[in-house]
Amino acid sequence: MTPELTALTLAALLQVVQFVLMAVPANLELGPGKTASARDRARLGGSLEDQLSDKTARLYRALNNHFEGLILFGIACTVLTLSDEATPYTALLAYTYLAARVLYIPAYYFGWRPWRSAIWLVGFLATTAMLLAAIA
């Protein structure tokens, strides 16, 4: 397995960890009656995110943000691997993305400003550089 695919696998496992970090307090705060329902806004009195505590809502948003970032990162890792364009440079970029995503969780949870955005940007730029390396 290429280092890029290893980093992608670890990023996917990080997504699982993020889900648990968000789901446990969300279920404790809202109860299974709400979290296991169809989540119709009218029946629940609004969105579930709006009913979470500030920190649990931050975990929810960080989880969704990672879903968004994981799409581009997955494309970059796949293209680099399938095109046999993976290099030590792209491996470094892949692990930079992963490190940024790990740091992003506490940055978002604790509201580190402007560091949360800077950490996000590092991961985004690493992914962008991987995509550019694939077509260079």
N, C-alpha and C positions, 0 to 999 in steps of 0.2 A: 504494500500500500504506500502511496506517495505521502510525504509529510503533509501536503495540502489536504488529502483525504482524511488523514488522521486528525488534523485540526478541525475539519468539517464534522467528523464523528464526535469529537470532544465538544464542539459547539452545539451539536444536537443534544448531547447529554446535558450540557449546561442548560439548555432550554427545558429539559425535564426537571432539573433542579429548580429552575426559576418557577416553573408551574407549581411545584410543591410548596415553595416559599410563599407563593401568593395564595394558593388554594386553601392551605391549612388555616391561616388567620381569616380568610374570607368566609370559610364555612363556620368558624367559631363566632365571627361577628354577625353573620346574616342568618345562619341556621340552614340546615339541609332543605327545609321547605322552600326556601327561595333559590338556593344554589342548584338544586336538582330539578327545579321547575322548568317550564318552557321559556321562562324569562320574558314574558310579554310585559312591556313597560306599563301598560294601563293597569294590569292586575297587580304589579309589584309596586306601583306608585313612583315610577321612574326607572332609570337604569340602575343596575346593580353597582356599577362603579361609583355612582353618586351616593350610594348608601354605605360605602366602605369608609373606614377611617382614612385619614390622609396618607399614612404610611403604607397601608395595604393597597390603597388606590395607586400609589406610586409603584408598588411591586407589579400591579396589574398593567400599568402603562409601560414599565420596563420590559415585561414579558412580551407585550404586543410589539414594542419597538424591536426586540430581538427577532421576532417572527419576520418583520419587514427587512431587517438587515441580513438575516439568514438566507433570504432568497438570492440576493446578489452575491453573497459570499459562496453559496452553494453553486451558483452558475460559474463563478470564477474558478473554484476548485475543480469542478467537473471539466471545464474547457481546458484548463492547464493540464490536467491528467490525461484526458483523451487525445489531446493534440501533442502529447509528449513534449510540452513546453515548460514543465516544472523545473525549477532551478533552485539553488540555495537561496537566492534572492526572493523568489516567490514563496518558498517555505518560511522564510523570516517574516514576510508580509502576512502569511496565514496565521502564524503564531502571534503576530502583533494584533491582528483582528481579535483573536481569541482572548488575549490578555486584556484588550480594551473592553470586550464584552463582560469579562469577569469583574473588572473594576467599575463598569457602568452600573452594576446592581447596587452596591453600597452608595455610589455617587448619587444615584437617583433616590434611593431610600432615605438617605440623610440630607438630601437637598443641597448637595455641594454645588455652589454657583461661583464662578462660571465653569468649574471643573467638569461637571457632568457633560456639558456641551462639548468641551475640549476633548474629553475621553471618547465621546461619540464620534467626533470628527476624526480622531486617530483611526478608529476602526473603519470608518467610511473611506478615508483616504487609502488605507491599506488595501481594502477591497478594490477600490478604483485602480490602484497601481497594479494589482494582480490582473485585472481585466485588460489593462493597457499592455502589460507584459505578454499576455496571451496573443495579442494581435501584432506585436512588434516584430 
